[in-house]
């Protein structure tokens, strides 16, 4: 996955024949479909008791930008850390 840092970089991305994923930070990425749709997604996982992965779609690019996406991602990550600490207690 390629690393994206700014909205201007997202605007330059052109669709290809295959789905592309561009990493923003741990668990947060931009998915670009062959039709050109750009969607922000978070992948959360849990490895204790029952391992699983959850994909959360935050929204399409232009309706939500990188700054807002990172804020929402941090919120999900902090909730995940809080739940982990509650389980450990």
Buried (B, 14 or more C-beta within 10 A) or exposed (E): EEEBEEEEBBEEBEBEEEEBEBEBBEBBBBBBEEEEEBBBBBEBEBEEEEEEEEEBEBBEBEEBBBEEBBEBBEEBBEEBEEEEEEEEE
